[in-house]
Amino acid sequence: MGIEEQFYLVWPLVLYFAWRRKYSVLHIVVFLTAASFAANLVLTHVDATAAFYFPLSRFWELGLGCSLAILASASHGRPMLSPRVSRYTPAVGAALIALSLFLFDRKTAFPGVAAVVPTLGALAILIPGEDSWFRNRVLASRPMVFVGLISYPLYLWHWPIVSFEAILHSGTTARPLPLGRGAVEPGICNPDLPVPGIADSAPTQHICGTWARG
C-alpha cells in the first residue's frame, strides 16, 4: 500500500509535466514503466526485499495499469480486443493470479520476473471489452463484491494478532502462538506458506527470523 500511495503523489506530476511540455503521456508512461521494470530486475537480483519495498522498482506494475487506462481512453469506447478474445480474458487473468499462489515459494525471486504473472493477470481482468460470463457471474457476484469492499481489512487482519503476541512475549525466546498451529503460526513460522497480506512481499523466512529474535 505504501508503494501505491507514493505512486499517487508522483502520477499527477507526470501528467502535469506531459501537459506542460505537450508530450505524449503514453510515451512517457511507457518509458518510465520500462525503466522501473529494469530497476526491478537488477535490484531483485541484488536484494529482493529492497526491490519489493523500493517504489522505483515497483512502479512498473502500476505503470502498466496506467498504460491500459490511456489506451482504453484513446479507443473512445471501441473494443481493444476481438469479442472472442475479450470474452475469455477475465478468466485467464484470474487463472494467472491463482497460478501465482502455487508457483511461487520462498525460493522465488520476487518481485523480479515472477511479478509479471499476477500483474498480467490483473491487466487481463481490467481490460475493457466484451462482457464475459466469468466477469458477470463470478467477479460481479455479490460475494465477490462484498470481499472487494472489505478487502483492505482482510489484508490487515493478521497484524494486530502478530503485534499483540510480540508485545506479550517481548524479550522471550521464540514460542508457538497460543492461537493454535492451524491458524496463525503456520503462516508466520513456516517459510513455505505465505502470510495473508504478504503473500508476495518480503520472504517469510525473514519474518520467522525476526520473530525468533523477539
N, C-alpha and C positions, 0 to 999 in steps of 0.2 A: 504494500500500500504506500510505503514511503516513496518508492520509485514513481508510482503513479502520480502522487501529489506533486512531486518535483517536476514531473513532466508537464503538469497543468500550469506550472509557473513559467515554463520555458516556451510552451507551444504558442501562446498569444504573441510573444516577442518574435517568433519565427514568422508568423502570419503578418505582423506589422512590418517587419523588415522586407518581406517579399512584396507587400503592397507599396511601400515607400519607394523601393527600387524598381518596381514594375517587373519583378522576376516571376518566373513560373513557380507557383507554390509546390506543384507536384515534383518539379526537378529538384528543388531544394530539399523536400522531404525525402525523396529517393536517395539523394546524396548523403544526407545525414543518417538515414536508415542503414545504408551500406557501410558508412564509416563506423557506426555503432556496432553493427554485426561483426565487422573486422576486429574492433576492440574486444568484443565478446570472445571471439575465438582465441585471440592472443592471451587475454587475461585469464580465461578459463584454464589454459594450459599452464599458466604460472601459478595462479591461486584461485581455485574455483569459488571459495567463499567470498573473496573480494569481488570477483566477477559478478556474483549474484547480487551483492548489495550496492555495487557501484552504478550510479544512474547512467553514465555514458555507455556502459556495456549492456544495458538493458533497454535503452530507449528504442532500439530497433523493433522490438515486439509491438510497442505502441505505434511506432512509425509505420509499420505495415498496415495497422488499422486505419491510420490517417490517410495513407495512400489509397486504401479501399474506399474511404469516405469521399475523397476528392474525385476518384474515378466514377463513383456512383453519382455524385452531384453533376459531373460533366456529361453523364449519359442522358440526363434530363428525362428520367423515367424509362428509358429504353432498356431492355434486358441486357445484362452484361454477359450472360451465358445463354446457350441454347436452352429451350424449355426442357429437353430431355436430360441435359447435364444438370441444370439447376434444380431439377426435381429431386435429385439424389445427394446434392452437396451437403445439406444439413446432417443427414445420416452419416455420411462419410466423415464429416467434421467431428461429430460426436464419437465415432469409432476411433479416430486418431487420438482424441483426448483420453478415451478409455484405454487405448493401447499403451499410452504412456505410463499408466499405473502398473502395467505388467512388465514393460520393457526396462524401466529404469530401476536401479537399485543403488546401494551405497558406492558401487564401483563406477557408476555412470558419471562422466564429467559433465556437470551441469552448472550454468546453462549450456554454453558451447553449442555444438551442432544438435544435441539432443533437444534443446528447447524449440527447435524448428517444428518438431512433430506436433506438440499441443498448440503452438501458435498458428500453424496452418489449419489445424482443426478448428480453432476459434474463428479464423477468417472464413472457412467453408460454411460455418453456421451463420455468420453475419452477412455474407454476400447476398445482395438482393437478386431476386429472380422469381421463377415460377414457384408458387406455393406448393410445398410437398406435403404428403401425408405425415411424415415424421415431424415436420415443423408445426403443422396444425394440430395433430392429435397427441403428440408427445411433448414437444418443447413448450407449446402454448396451453397445455393441460393445467388444470387448477393446482394439482400437487406440485408440478414443476414451477409454476409461477409463485406459489407460496414459498417454496425453498429459495427461489430467487430473491424474494422480498426480505427474507431473514438470513440471507447468505453471509452477511458480514458478522452478525452474532455467531453464526455457526463456525465461521472462520476463527473466531477468538475463544471458543468455548473452553479450550484446554488451558489457556494461560492463567486464569485465576486458580485452578487446581494446582498447577505447577508452582505458581508463586507462593501460595499458602503453604504448600508442602515444604518448599525451600525455607520459608520463614520459620515454620515449626521445628524443623530439624537443622537449623543453621549451625554450622560448625561441627556437625556429627559426620560419621562416615556414611558411605552410600548404603541405602537400605531400600527394600521394596516399598512401593507405595501402598499404604493401607487400604486404598480403594479397590485393590484386587489386581491380580495379574492379567485378568481378561479385559480390563478396560484401559487404564491409562498407562500402566507400567510397560506393556509391550511396545507401545508407540514411542516411548522415551528411551528405553534401555535395550531394545532390540534394533540394531542398526540396519536390519534388513526390512523393517517395517517403517513406512513414513509416518510422521506425526501429522494428524489432520491440521491443515493450515500451513504446514511446512513441507508438504509432500514434494515440492520442487524447490525447496530452499536449501539452507546450509546442510551439509552432511549430518545425518542423525548421530553418527559416531562422535561428532564434535559435541553434540548436545549431551550424549551419555557421559563423555569425558568431563564436561563442565558440571554435570550433576554429581558425578562421583567425587569431584573435588569439593562439593558443597558450595 
